[in-house]
Amino acid sequence: MWWGSGAGAEDVFDEEADELRIEQREWKSRMDRRHKEGYRDGLNAGRESTLQDGFNQGYQEGAKKMLAVGQLKGILSAVLSWCQLNRSDPHLITQINQLLSAAAQQEESIFGKLSAAPPEASVGDIMESIEEMGLDPVLEKPEAGCCGNVKGENCCNSSYEVRTCGLDNTASSSQEVCCRTVSDPSGGAKSLKGLCQDCAILLENCGLPMDIAHHFQLQS
Amino acid sequence: MAAMRRSGGDLFDPILLADKRFHGEGYQEGYNEGGHSGVIEGRRFGSINGAKIGSEVAFYSGFAFTWKCILQNNTDAKSSKKLKTLDSLLGMVGSFPYEDPTYDKLQEDLDKIRSKFKQVCSLLNVQPAFQNSPQAGMSF
């Protein structure tokens, strides 16, 4: 009877315990591996399942965003070529060229934003970046103030941000952001609207039909 | 030994099941994560492509409409030919579904629009500035 000897039994149990531990470890690492493999397979499958829909969504958004600025460039380009053909006043041509450059810059800025950042940032992400930048004062009203302009994304109500920063004269980092918000024309809507209005004035000065401005709603 | 073998066979099933279960759990986690990043990635890529096409087509529409307005009161033969070509370009641009990435003739139609635009420019004897933004090279 082999279990009769106390010492022998202990040895046997120890060995078994060791083996058990090794097996458990192997089992665990095997299952971890399976989990990782599954994760990897799922990651690819999940990605493939939504990639096309995401593309289609983004495509529509991108096309819509470029509509106004593209038209503006087209109008200005036509007016410029017309003025050049008629050998118009060089001052006028310079002025149109400047507007055209501004429109092209505007377009590039919109394009840059589309290609740079994910279209949607969760509130959590933004809160994190605000914390990283040490903008605690802004945190008091996160919903109202942060709509992504912390990362330089398009922001429709930048006025709030500017106001908040303006009140907080102590934090230098806030000031920096504040300056960037003010100087950055990327807010988009406003400066594009300004360009459209300038373009409408230009058309009027050139004696061109107001149909153009109406058709593209330059003054709305 | 016979008993061991029998129970060994029964034991093997849970191992396989656990194998499947862990793989399945990982798969589900990965699938959710991948689905999320797929949307973001796809949207970014799509928005770049949509922006390029949207910008280009919008440019043509602004250009052609403006020239049409400039020329509309002229009645000479040359102007009416220009106006006809401009109308044709405007018609093509107007019916081009620039917002629809699933449109199967997208590239084909875009090429037609581009060559019509070239025709318009040569008829008008102009070389428009900022015809395309620097990044607007097509990539499909």
HADDOCK unambig.tbl for C-alpha pairs under 7 A between the chains (distance, minus, plus):
assign (segid A and resid 31 and name CA) (segid B and resid 19 and name CA) 6.48 0.50 0.50
assign (segid A and resid 31 and name CA) (segid B and resid 22 and name CA) 6.09 0.50 0.50
assign (segid A and resid 34 and name CA) (segid B and resid 19 and name CA) 6.55 0.50 0.50
assign (segid A and resid 34 and name CA) (segid B and resid 22 and name CA) 5.85 0.50 0.50
assign (segid A and resid 34 and name CA) (segid B and resid 23 and name CA) 4.87 0.50 0.50
assign (segid A and resid 35 and name CA) (segid B and resid 22 and name CA) 4.88 0.50 0.50
assign (segid A and resid 35 and name CA) (segid B and resid 23 and name CA) 4.62 0.50 0.50
assign (segid A and resid 35 and name CA) (segid B and resid 25 and name CA) 6.63 0.50 0.50
assign (segid A and resid 35 and name CA) (segid B and resid 26 and name CA) 4.45 0.50 0.50
assign (segid A and resid 36 and name CA) (segid B and resid 26 and name CA) 6.06 0.50 0.50
assign (segid A and resid 37 and name CA) (segid B and resid 23 and name CA) 6.54 0.50 0.50
assign (segid A and resid 38 and name CA) (segid B and resid 23 and name CA) 4.30 0.50 0.50
assign (segid A and resid 38 and name CA) (segid B and resid 24 and name CA) 6.02 0.50 0.50
assign (segid A and resid 38 and name CA) (segid B and resid 26 and name CA) 4.44 0.50 0.50
assign (segid A and resid 38 and name CA) (segid B and resid 27 and name CA) 4.06 0.50 0.50
assign (segid A and resid 39 and name CA) (segid B and resid 26 and name CA) 4.09 0.50 0.50
assign (segid A and resid 39 and name CA) (segid B and resid 27 and name CA) 4.34 0.50 0.50
assign (segid A and resid 39 and name CA) (segid B and resid 29 and name CA) 6.10 0.50 0.50
assign (segid A and resid 39 and name CA) (segid B and resid 30 and name CA) 4.20 0.50 0.50
assign (segid A and resid 40 and name CA) (segid B and resid 27 and name CA) 6.99 0.50 0.50
assign (segid A and resid 40 and name CA) (segid B and resid 30 and name CA) 6.17 0.50 0.50
assign (segid A and resid 41 and name CA) (segid B and resid 27 and name CA) 6.08 0.50 0.50
assign (segid A and resid 42 and name CA) (segid B and resid 27 and name CA) 4.11 0.50 0.50
assign (segid A and resid 42 and name CA) (segid B and resid 28 and name CA) 6.10 0.50 0.50
assign (segid A and resid 42 and name CA) (segid B and resid 30 and name CA) 4.33 0.50 0.50
assign (segid A and resid 42 and name CA) (segid B and resid 31 and name CA) 4.06 0.50 0.50
assign (segid A and resid 42 and name CA) (segid B and resid 34 and name CA) 6.97 0.50 0.50
assign (segid A and resid 43 and name CA) (segid B and resid 30 and name CA) 4.08 0.50 0.50
assign (segid A and resid 43 and name CA) (segid B and resid 31 and name CA) 4.73 0.50 0.50
assign (segid A and resid 43 and name CA) (segid B and resid 33 and name CA) 6.24 0.50 0.50
assign (segid A and resid 43 and name CA) (segid B and resid 34 and name CA) 4.17 0.50 0.50
assign (segid A and resid 44 and name CA) (segid B and resid 34 and name CA) 6.15 0.50 0.50
assign (segid A and resid 45 and name CA) (segid B and resid 31 and name CA) 6.15 0.50 0.50
assign (segid A and resid 46 and name CA) (segid B and resid 31 and name CA) 4.12 0.50 0.50
assign (segid A and resid 46 and name CA) (segid B and resid 32 and name CA) 6.21 0.50 0.50
assign (segid A and resid 46 and name CA) (segid B and resid 34 and name CA) 4.39 0.50 0.50
assign (segid A and resid 46 and name CA) (segid B and resid 35 and name CA) 4.15 0.50 0.50
assign (segid A and resid 47 and name CA) (segid B and resid 34 and name CA) 4.21 0.50 0.50
assign (segid A and resid 47 and name CA) (segid B and resid 35 and name CA) 4.57 0.50 0.50
assign (segid A and resid 47 and name CA) (segid B and resid 37 and name CA) 6.37 0.50 0.50
assign (segid A and resid 47 and name CA) (segid B and resid 38 and name CA) 4.19 0.50 0.50
assign (segid A and resid 48 and name CA) (segid B and resid 38 and name CA) 6.63 0.50 0.50
assign (segid A and resid 49 and name CA) (segid B and resid 35 and name CA) 6.47 0.50 0.50
assign (segid A and resid 50 and name CA) (segid B and resid 35 and name CA) 5.45 0.50 0.50
assign (segid A and resid 50 and name CA) (segid B and resid 38 and name CA) 5.21 0.50 0.50
assign (segid A and resid 50 and name CA) (segid B and resid 39 and name CA) 5.33 0.50 0.50
assign (segid A and resid 51 and name CA) (segid B and resid 38 and name CA) 4.52 0.50 0.50
assign (segid A and resid 51 and name CA) (segid B and resid 39 and name CA) 5.37 0.50 0.50
assign (segid A and resid 51 and name CA) (segid B and resid 41 and name CA) 6.88 0.50 0.50
assign (segid A and resid 51 and name CA) (segid B and resid 42 and name CA) 4.68 0.50 0.50
assign (segid A and resid 52 and name CA) (segid B and resid 42 and name CA) 6.29 0.50 0.50
assign (segid A and resid 53 and name CA) (segid B and resid 39 and name CA) 6.92 0.50 0.50
assign (segid A and resid 54 and name CA) (segid B and resid 38 and name CA) 6.90 0.50 0.50
assign (segid A and resid 54 and name CA) (segid B and resid 39 and name CA) 4.29 0.50 0.50
assign (segid A and resid 54 and name CA) (segid B and resid 40 and name CA) 6.57 0.50 0.50
assign (segid A and resid 54 and name CA) (segid B and resid 42 and name CA) 4.35 0.50 0.50
assign (segid A and resid 54 and name CA) (segid B and resid 43 and name CA) 4.38 0.50 0.50
assign (segid A and resid 55 and name CA) (segid B and resid 42 and name CA) 4.06 0.50 0.50
assign (segid A and resid 55 and name CA) (segid B and resid 43 and name CA) 4.52 0.50 0.50
assign (segid A and resid 55 and name CA) (segid B and resid 45 and name CA) 6.22 0.50 0.50
assign (segid A and resid 55 and name CA) (segid B and resid 46 and name CA) 4.08 0.50 0.50
assign (segid A and resid 56 and name CA) (segid B and resid 46 and name CA) 6.11 0.50 0.50
assign (segid A and resid 56 and name CA) (segid B and resid 101 and name CA) 6.00 0.50 0.50
assign (segid A and resid 57 and name CA) (segid B and resid 43 and name CA) 6.07 0.50 0.50
assign (segid A and resid 58 and name CA) (segid B and resid 43 and name CA) 3.99 0.50 0.50
assign (segid A and resid 58 and name CA) (segid B and resid 44 and name CA) 6.14 0.50 0.50
assign (segid A and resid 58 and name CA) (segid B and resid 46 and name CA) 4.55 0.50 0.50
assign (segid A and resid 58 and name CA) (segid B and resid 47 and name CA) 4.09 0.50 0.50
assign (segid A and resid 59 and name CA) (segid B and resid 46 and name CA) 4.17 0.50 0.50
assign (segid A and resid 59 and name CA) (segid B and resid 47 and name CA) 4.26 0.50 0.50
assign (segid A and resid 59 and name CA) (segid B and resid 49 and name CA) 6.19 0.50 0.50
assign (segid A and resid 59 and name CA) (segid B and resid 50 and name CA) 4.08 0.50 0.50
assign (segid A and resid 59 and name CA) (segid B and resid 99 and name CA) 6.95 0.50 0.50
assign (segid A and resid 59 and name CA) (segid B and resid 101 and name CA) 6.57 0.50 0.50
assign (segid A and resid 60 and name CA) (segid B and resid 47 and name CA) 6.94 0.50 0.50
assign (segid A and resid 60 and name CA) (segid B and resid 50 and name CA) 6.13 0.50 0.50
assign (segid A and resid 60 and name CA) (segid B and resid 99 and name CA) 4.93 0.50 0.50
assign (segid A and resid 60 and name CA) (segid B and resid 100 and name CA) 6.66 0.50 0.50
assign (segid A and resid 61 and name CA) (segid B and resid 47 and name CA) 6.06 0.50 0.50
assign (segid A and resid 62 and name CA) (segid B and resid 47 and name CA) 4.11 0.50 0.50
assign (segid A and resid 62 and name CA) (segid B and resid 48 and name CA) 6.24 0.50 0.50
assign (segid A and resid 62 and name CA) (segid B and resid 50 and name CA) 4.74 0.50 0.50
assign (segid A and resid 62 and name CA) (segid B and resid 51 and name CA) 4.19 0.50 0.50
assign (segid A and resid 63 and name CA) (segid B and resid 50 and name CA) 4.42 0.50 0.50
assign (segid A and resid 63 and name CA) (segid B and resid 51 and name CA) 4.42 0.50 0.50
assign (segid A and resid 63 and name CA) (segid B and resid 53 and name CA) 6.63 0.50 0.50
assign (segid A and resid 63 and name CA) (segid B and resid 54 and name CA) 4.14 0.50 0.50
assign (segid A and resid 63 and name CA) (segid B and resid 55 and name CA) 6.90 0.50 0.50
assign (segid A and resid 63 and name CA) (segid B and resid 98 and name CA) 7.00 0.50 0.50
assign (segid A and resid 63 and name CA) (segid B and resid 99 and name CA) 5.85 0.50 0.50
assign (segid A and resid 64 and name CA) (segid B and resid 54 and name CA) 6.77 0.50 0.50
assign (segid A and resid 65 and name CA) (segid B and resid 51 and name CA) 6.94 0.50 0.50
assign (segid A and resid 66 and name CA) (segid B and resid 51 and name CA) 5.59 0.50 0.50
assign (segid A and resid 66 and name CA) (segid B and resid 54 and name CA) 5.65 0.50 0.50
assign (segid A and resid 66 and name CA) (segid B and resid 55 and name CA) 4.96 0.50 0.50
assign (segid A and resid 67 and name CA) (segid B and resid 54 and name CA) 5.89 0.50 0.50
assign (segid A and resid 67 and name CA) (segid B and resid 55 and name CA) 5.90 0.50 0.50
assign (segid A and resid 67 and name CA) (segid B and resid 58 and name CA) 5.43 0.50 0.50
assign (segid A and resid 70 and name CA) (segid B and resid 55 and name CA) 4.55 0.50 0.50
assign (segid A and resid 70 and name CA) (segid B and resid 56 and name CA) 6.60 0.50 0.50
assign (segid A and resid 70 and name CA) (segid B and resid 58 and name CA) 4.78 0.50 0.50
assign (segid A and resid 70 and name CA) (segid B and resid 59 and name CA) 4.54 0.50 0.50
assign (segid A and resid 71 and name CA) (segid B and resid 58 and name CA) 4.69 0.50 0.50
assign (segid A and resid 71 and name CA) (segid B and resid 59 and name CA) 4.67 0.50 0.50
assign (segid A and resid 71 and name CA) (segid B and resid 61 and name CA) 6.36 0.50 0.50
assign (segid A and resid 71 and name CA) (segid B and resid 62 and name CA) 4.32 0.50 0.50
assign (segid A and resid 72 and name CA) (segid B and resid 62 and name CA) 6.42 0.50 0.50
assign (segid A and resid 73 and name CA) (segid B and resid 59 and name CA) 5.97 0.50 0.50
assign (segid A and resid 74 and name CA) (segid B and resid 59 and name CA) 4.17 0.50 0.50
assign (segid A and resid 74 and name CA) (segid B and resid 60 and name CA) 6.03 0.50 0.50
assign (segid A and resid 74 and name CA) (segid B and resid 61 and name CA) 6.92 0.50 0.50
assign (segid A and resid 74 and name CA) (segid B and resid 62 and name CA) 4.27 0.50 0.50
assign (segid A and resid 74 and name CA) (segid B and resid 63 and name CA) 4.09 0.50 0.50
assign (segid A and resid 75 and name CA) (segid B and resid 62 and name CA) 4.63 0.50 0.50
assign (segid A and resid 75 and name CA) (segid B and resid 63 and name CA) 4.87 0.50 0.50
assign (segid A and resid 75 and name CA) (segid B and resid 66 and name CA) 5.69 0.50 0.50
assign (segid A and resid 77 and name CA) (segid B and resid 63 and name CA) 6.57 0.50 0.50
assign (segid A and resid 77 and name CA) (segid B and resid 128 and name CA) 5.76 0.50 0.50
assign (segid A and resid 77 and name CA) (segid B and resid 129 and name CA) 5.86 0.50 0.50
assign (segid A and resid 78 and name CA) (segid B and resid 63 and name CA) 5.06 0.50 0.50
assign (segid A and resid 78 and name CA) (segid B and resid 66 and name CA) 6.27 0.50 0.50
assign (segid A and resid 78 and name CA) (segid B and resid 67 and name CA) 6.19 0.50 0.50
assign (segid A and resid 78 and name CA) (segid B and resid 128 and name CA) 6.89 0.50 0.50
assign (segid A and resid 81 and name CA) (segid B and resid 126 and name CA) 5.96 0.50 0.50
assign (segid A and resid 81 and name CA) (segid B and resid 128 and name CA) 6.11 0.50 0.50
assign (segid A and resid 104 and name CA) (segid B and resid 133 and name CA) 6.94 0.50 0.50
assign (segid A and resid 111 and name CA) (segid B and resid 51 and name CA) 6.99 0.50 0.50
assign (segid A and resid 114 and name CA) (segid B and resid 44 and name CA) 6.58 0.50 0.50
assign (segid A and resid 114 and name CA) (segid B and resid 47 and name CA) 6.37 0.50 0.50
assign (segid A and resid 114 and name CA) (segid B and resid 48 and name CA) 6.31 0.50 0.50
assign (segid A and resid 115 and name CA) (segid B and resid 44 and name CA) 6.09 0.50 0.50
assign (segid A and resid 115 and name CA) (segid B and resid 48 and name CA) 6.05 0.50 0.50
assign (segid A and resid 118 and name CA) (segid B and resid 40 and name CA) 6.17 0.50 0.50
assign (segid A and resid 118 and name CA) (segid B and resid 44 and name CA) 6.41 0.50 0.50
assign (segid A and resid 208 and name CA) (segid B and resid 70 and name CA) 6.65 0.50 0.50
assign (segid A and resid 209 and name CA) (segid B and resid 69 and name CA) 6.42 0.50 0.50
assign (segid A and resid 212 and name CA) (segid B and resid 66 and name CA) 6.06 0.50 0.50
assign (segid A and resid 212 and name CA) (segid B and resid 69 and name CA) 6.99 0.50 0.50
